[in-house]
Amino acid sequence: MSDYTSIESLSKVFERGSANIIWCEHVLAMKNASGMKEDAWIAEYWNSWTNLAFVVAGILGLLRVASDMTKTAKLHLWGVLSAELTLMIGVGFGSFMFHAHQSRVAQIADELPMCLLTLFYNYALRGLHPLTTDPKYSGKFYGISLIFVVGLWAIYIYTGIYDVFVLCFSTQVVSTIALSWDAGRRVNHPTTVFYTGVSCLAFGKVLWEYERYLFRNEACDAPGTIWLHPLWHIGAALSHYCTMLNITNLNKRIHGNGTVASNGISNGHVKKD
């Protein structure tokens, strides 16, 4: 059983059920195992409502950024951080639409903000790592990142192959984790928040993969399956919040006094190994 099919016509992308991936909760709903009917307003109840975790995490993050700005008025890249957190809220609403309606358009409303969110992480890291700051590297880095995302999305829209989206998003996540870790290492930044975020992501990803395994093997009736994807949502939301919190704290640690050296790194704190 395949997770995806190609888009045959533009008109079909608005039809309910035209998404190119199916989750176990939908399979269970079709069997009425979860008490839902196929024509219910919300096709996947728990997969939909648990996306509120992204909305809550985004709002809490925006309040924190606003508080930091009020206290110090020196938070570097506060506009980018605010855009990131707004996109996080967008991911929540988009994913809710996708799991509730299951149309291709609703699916794109979920997945596009996800890739934009991770793309903006690169800009939130500007001034925190030589690769995102040094003129010799930053232009190429941002250019390649943008071309990579736009290119894969063009392929994804044309082919409808879900694995293309997974490749795009996963690569962006790995890039963000690697740069965040190295940026923190260079200034001896505390790692608790960083590793909490990575752990939440790893926990959710394991559940995500297990749910996909059960679906591929037509074993969605396994006990507890209905909670696997909802827990992925919660783990991913916590991971995103921790990532933004870690980047915010890095900004305050490196740019806390509001002065930035000519290479974009405050006070020469960043080690150039």
N, C-alpha and C positions, 0 to 999 in steps of 0.2 A: 504494500500500500504506500503510495507516494504522498509526500507532504505538500506537493505543489503541482499546479497546472499552469499552462500559459494563458495569457489574456487573449481571448478570441476577438473581441470587439469592444470599442469604447463604451457603448451603452451598457454592457454587462457589468462594468465595474461598480455601478450603483446598485446592482441587485443584491438582495440579502443572500448570503451564502456564496458570494463570488470571491471571497478571500482565498488566497492560495495555500492556506495552512489550516488544519483542523486540530482542535485540542480535545483531550479526553473528556472534559466536562461536557462538550457538545455531543460527543458519542453517548455519554450517559444520559443526557437530556433527551436525545432521540429515542433511547430505550425506556424513557420515563423512569429511569433508576433513581434520578435525583428529585423527582416530583415536579419537573418542569415539562412543558409541552413545546413542541417544535415551533409553534407560532407565538410563543411568549414574547412580550416586548423586549425583555432582556434574555438573550439566548443562553448566555453563560453567566449565571447569577454571581457566583463567588469570584470567577475570573474578572468580572466587571467591577464589582464594588470594592475589591481590595486595591484597585488603582487609586483610591482615595489616599493611600499611603504616600503616593508621589505628590499629591496636592498638599497634604499636611506638611510633608518634608520641605516642599518649595516655599510655603508660606512661612514656616519657622525660619528657614534660611534667609528669606527677605527681611524678616523682622530683626534677625541678628545683624545683617549687613547694615540696616538702617540704624540700629543701636550703635554699632561701631563707628559709623560716620558721624553720628551725633556727638559721641564722646571724643573722637580724635580728629575728625575731618581730614584724615590723612590716609585712609585706606586706599592703597594702590589698586587701580583697575576696578573700582567699586561698580562702575557701570557695566563692565563685562560680567562681574559676579552676579549682579542683579538680573542681567539678561539670561544667564545660565539658570538661575533659580526660577525665572519666569518660564523658561523652556521646560523645566522639570514639572511645573504645574501643567504645561501643555501636554507633556507625555502622559500624565495621569488622565486627563480628559480624553486624549486621543485613544489611549488603550481601552478606556471605558467604552468609547464608541465602537471600537473594533470588536471587543468581546460581546457587546450587546447586540450589534447589528450584523457583524460578520460579512460586510461588503468589502470589496477591494479598496474603495475610496476610504472607508473607515480604517482599514488596515494601514493605508499610507499615512492617515492622520495620526496613527500610533507610531509607525516606524520612522517617518521623516523627522519628527521632533527628537527622537532618540539619537539619530545620527548628527543632527544639528547641535544637540546638547553636548555630545562627546567632541564634536569639532570645536565648539567654543571653549572646551577645556584647554585646548592649546593656547588660545588667546588669554585665558585666565592665568596661564602659567607664564605669560610674558613678563620679563623682569625677574624671574625666579630661577632661570636656568640658562646657561650660555647658548644652548641650541635655539631657544626662543627669544634671545636677547641680542647676542652678538651679531652685528650686521653681516658678517661673513657667512653666517649659517641661517639666521632667522628667516630671511626672504625665501631661501630655497625650501626651508622646512615648511613654512606656511603655504607656499605655492604647491609643493608636492602633496601636502595634506588635502588641500582644496581639490586639486585635480583627481586625487585618489577617490575622494568621496563623490564628487560629481560624476566621474567616469563610471564607478560601480553602480551608482544610482541610475545612470542612463541605461546600463546593461540590465539592471534589475527591472526597470519599467518596461523595457522592450521584451525581455524574456519571461518575466514573471517567476523566475527561479528563486525560491526563498533562500537557498544557500548563499546566493550572492549578497543578499542583505546581511545574513549572519556573518559572512566574511568581512564586510565593510564595518559593521558595528563592533565585532570582536577585535579587529585590528586597532580600531580607535581606542577601545577600552584598554588594551594592552599598552598602547603608546602612552596614554594618560597615566597609567599605573607606574610605568617605567620612569617617566619624566618626573612625576611627583616624588617617587622614592629617591631618585638621584638628587633632585633639588633639595630635599630635606637632609640627605646625607651630607651635602656640601656645607650646610650651616649647622650641623649637629642638632637638627630639629627633633623634638620628641616624636616618637613613632606610634604612640597608642592609638590616636585617631586614625592614622593611615592604615594600620594593620586591622583595626576594627572594621573599617570599610572594606578592605580586601577580604576579610573573613566572611562578612555578610554576603559579598558578591559570590565568593566560592560556595558558600552554603546554598544560596539560591540557584547557582548554576548547576550544582549536582542534582538538585530536585528537578530543574528544567530538563536536563538530559535524561533523567530517569523517566519522567513523564513522556518524553519523545520515544524512549525505548519501549515503554508499555504500549504506546499508540502504534508504533511500527509492527509490534508483535500481536496486535489486536487483543491486548490484555488490559484494557482500560477498566475492567471490572475488578481489578486487584484492590484490596482494602486500602483506603486512604488516598486513592489516586486523585480524587476530586480536590484535595488540598494541596497538591504538589505545585501547580502553577500559581495559585494564590500566594503561597509562601515564597515563591520566586519574586512576585511583585513586592512583597514586604521586604525581603532581603535586598533586592535591587534598590528600592527607595532608601533604605538605611545606608546602603553603600554610597549612593549618590550624595546623600546629605553629609556623610563623613568625608567624602572626597572634597566637597565644597568647603566644609569646615576646615579641613587640613590646608587647602589652598589659601583660605582666608587667613588662617594663623601664620602660614608662611609669608604671606604678604605683609602682615603686621610685624613679623620678626625681621624681615629683610628691609622693609620700607617704613618701619614704624615711626622714624623721626621725620619722614616726609622728604628726605634728600635722596637723590638718585645720581649715581656716578655717570660718567659719559658713556659707559658701556651698558647702562641700564640696570646695574646692580648696585644697590645702596651700600655705601661705605666699604666697598670691596669685600663684603662678607663671603661672597660665593667663591668657593675654591675652584680654580681652573686646573684640574688634574691633567 
